[in-house]
Amino acid sequence: MKDLASLQCEFSVAYVRAVAAAAGFYLQEATRAFDMDGVDVTMMARGRRGIIQSPRLDIQIKSKGGLVDKDPWPYDLDVKTYDLLRAENLQLPRILIVVCVPREPAEWLSHTTEQLVLRRCGYWRSLRGEAASANKTKIRVELPLAQVFDPAQASSIMERVASGGLP
């Protein structure tokens, strides 16, 4: 039997890796210890960019099956992860990326000798400085559809980080 949640996770990391590579960045998957701190991967650029040498960005990746049917797109995030992502005293900036996938894994990818198509896409958001939640388990976060995590957005985010700014 397939573990759909684990497969969605694997696909989502592959999506983020593909976007990062297409934008000219490198991705390092986090160990379990970092995952427990709200970090799945770290994206980095080599060399001097702006005022920062080899800028880095920590990323928490989630996935959701179905369709993106409203703007902003809602995602129910566990409160522990929310708290880790909203912290303001982090050495590296962090973002959340939620990758939308079709419900059926067979529909996630198609390919020919000319193209590889990963179906649907991811949306990103910085939760830095957000208010604490009184909820105990989940909090709804909203991802603006204008914030598609694609090579152009990845580059823009890294330019801000390289200049000493926030995503």
C-alpha positions as CSV (number, residue, x, y, z in Angstrom):
1,M,0.0,0.0,0.0
2,K,1.3,3.5,-0.9
3,D,1.9,6.0,1.8
4,L,0.4,9.0,0.0
5,A,1.6,11.6,2.5
6,S,5.3,10.4,2.1
7,L,5.0,10.3,-1.7
8,Q,3.6,13.8,-1.7
9,C,6.5,14.9,0.4
10,E,9.0,13.3,-1.9
11,F,7.4,15.0,-5.0
12,S,7.3,18.4,-3.2
13,V,11.0,18.3,-2.5
14,A,11.7,17.3,-6.1
15,Y,9.6,20.3,-7.2
16,V,11.5,22.7,-5.0
17,R,14.8,21.1,-6.1
18,A,13.9,21.6,-9.8
19,V,12.8,25.2,-9.3
20,A,16.0,26.0,-7.4
21,A,18.2,24.4,-10.0
22,A,16.4,26.2,-12.9
23,A,17.1,29.5,-11.0
24,G,20.8,28.7,-10.6
25,F,20.7,27.8,-6.9
26,Y,21.7,24.7,-4.9
27,L,19.5,22.8,-2.5
28,Q,20.7,20.9,0.6
29,E,18.2,18.6,2.2
30,A,18.1,18.9,6.0
31,T,18.8,16.1,8.4
32,R,16.1,15.0,10.8
33,A,17.4,17.3,13.5
34,F,16.9,20.3,11.2
35,D,13.5,19.1,10.2
36,M,12.5,19.0,13.8
37,D,13.4,22.8,13.8
38,G,11.1,23.5,10.9
39,V,13.7,23.2,8.1
40,D,13.3,20.7,5.2
41,V,15.9,22.2,2.8
42,T,18.3,25.1,2.6
43,M,18.6,27.0,-0.7
44,M,21.9,28.7,-1.4
45,A,23.8,30.7,-4.0
46,R,27.5,30.4,-4.5
47,G,29.7,33.5,-4.4
48,R,29.0,37.1,-3.6
49,R,25.5,38.3,-4.3
50,G,24.7,41.8,-3.0
51,I,26.3,42.3,0.4
52,I,26.1,38.6,1.5
53,Q,28.6,36.0,0.5
54,S,26.8,32.7,-0.4
55,P,23.3,33.7,0.7
56,R,21.1,31.0,2.2
57,L,17.4,30.5,2.8
58,D,15.8,27.9,5.0
59,I,12.6,26.3,3.6
60,Q,9.8,24.3,5.1
61,I,8.0,22.3,2.4
62,K,4.4,21.0,2.7
63,S,2.0,19.6,0.1
64,K,-1.7,19.5,-0.4
65,G,-3.7,17.4,-2.8
66,G,-6.5,18.9,-4.9
67,L,-7.0,22.1,-6.8
68,V,-6.1,25.7,-6.0
69,D,-9.6,27.1,-6.0
70,K,-9.3,30.5,-4.3
71,D,-6.9,33.4,-3.8
72,P,-5.4,33.4,-1.3
73,W,-5.1,29.6,-1.1
74,P,-5.7,28.3,2.4
75,Y,-3.4,25.7,4.1
76,D,-3.9,24.3,7.6
77,L,-0.4,24.2,9.2
78,D,0.5,22.6,12.5
79,V,1.0,25.2,15.2
80,K,4.5,23.9,16.1
81,T,5.7,24.5,12.6
82,Y,3.9,27.9,12.4
83,D,5.7,29.0,15.6
84,L,9.1,27.9,14.2
85,L,8.5,29.8,10.9
86,R,7.2,33.0,12.5
87,A,10.2,33.5,14.7
88,E,12.1,36.8,14.2
89,N,15.4,36.0,15.7
90,L,16.6,33.4,13.2
91,Q,20.1,33.5,11.7
92,L,18.7,32.5,8.2
93,P,15.4,33.7,6.9
94,R,12.8,31.0,6.4
95,I,9.8,30.5,4.1
96,L,7.0,28.1,3.8
97,I,6.3,26.5,0.4
98,V,3.1,24.5,-0.1
99,V,3.1,22.4,-3.2
100,C,-0.3,21.6,-4.7
101,V,-0.5,18.2,-6.4
102,P,-3.2,16.3,-8.2
103,R,-5.0,13.8,-5.9
104,E,-3.7,10.8,-7.9
105,P,0.1,10.2,-8.0
106,A,-0.1,8.9,-11.6
107,E,-1.1,12.5,-12.6
108,W,1.8,14.3,-10.9
109,L,4.2,13.9,-13.8
110,S,4.2,13.3,-17.5
111,H,7.1,13.2,-19.9
112,T,8.2,12.8,-23.5
113,T,11.7,13.0,-25.0
114,E,11.0,16.7,-25.4
115,Q,9.7,17.7,-22.0
116,L,9.2,16.8,-18.3
117,V,6.0,18.2,-16.8
118,L,5.5,18.4,-13.0
119,R,1.8,19.0,-12.5
120,R,0.6,21.9,-10.4
121,C,3.0,24.1,-8.5
122,G,4.0,25.5,-5.1
123,Y,3.2,28.8,-3.4
124,W,5.5,30.5,-0.9
125,R,5.0,32.7,2.1
126,S,7.2,34.2,4.8
127,L,5.5,33.9,8.2
128,R,8.2,35.9,10.0
129,G,6.7,38.2,12.7
130,E,3.1,36.7,12.4
131,A,1.1,36.8,15.6
132,A,1.0,33.9,18.1
133,S,-1.9,31.5,17.7
134,A,-4.2,30.5,20.5
135,N,-4.9,27.3,18.6
136,K,-3.4,24.1,20.0
137,T,-3.0,21.9,16.8
138,K,-3.6,23.7,13.5
139,I,-3.7,27.3,12.1
140,R,-4.9,28.3,8.7
141,V,-2.3,30.2,6.7
142,E,-3.1,31.8,3.4
143,L,-0.8,31.7,0.4
144,P,-1.3,34.4,-2.2
145,L,-1.5,33.0,-5.7
146,A,0.9,35.7,-6.9
147,Q,3.6,34.1,-4.9
148,V,4.1,31.0,-7.1
149,F,7.5,29.4,-6.2
150,D,9.1,29.5,-9.7
151,P,12.6,30.3,-10.9
152,A,11.8,34.1,-11.2
153,Q,10.4,34.2,-7.6
154,A,13.3,32.1,-6.3
155,S,15.7,34.6,-7.8
156,S,13.8,37.6,-6.4
157,I,13.7,36.0,-2.9
158,M,17.5,35.3,-3.0
159,E,18.3,38.8,-4.3
160,R,16.5,40.3,-1.2
161,V,18.3,37.8,1.1
162,A,21.7,38.6,-0.6
163,S,21.1,42.3,0.1
164,G,20.6,41.7,3.8
165,G,16.8,41.8,3.5
166,L,14.0,39.4,4.1
167,P,12.2,37.1,1.6
